[in-house]
Amino acid sequence: MEQLTSEQVNQLAGHFLSMAQSIEEFRSQNFVNLSPDQNQNIKDFHSIILDCADRLYTLSASLVLEDVDASLAKIGEVTNRMNTTVSALKNVQKAIDIAASVVALSKAILAANLQDIGTSLAGLDQAVRS
């Protein structure tokens, strides 16, 4: 197992910050089309993802991942696809599903749970592709 470097943790934080910004842009652009529950749901996910980014930026302990470079590359690819997909979404439920998947991934990374990281990354990838 490799330990994440400070630079890699900052890279992860940047990905989560970027995803949070895309989710908030979607919420802002579609505000009039969202029910109060949908609006609150997306707003809550946005807040959780921002918190994850903040925690990653300030994280003092090392996170542990197997095959760090591949994992970071995959998260980068999914981030780029997600950012493009969210800005073009017309389906509110898909935006909520993507936001929920980002939250699951952030929690798995912060918990350094290798199995959950893989599972949640695959879930986010699937949510973005569907």
Buried (B, 14 or more C-beta within 10 A) or exposed (E): EEEBEEEBBBBBBBBBBBBBBBBBBBBEEBEEEBEEEBBEBBBEBBEBBBBBBBBBBEBEEBBEBEEBEEBBEBBBEBBEBBBEBBEEBEEBEBBBBBBBBBBBBBBBBBEBBBEBBBBBBBBBBEBBEE
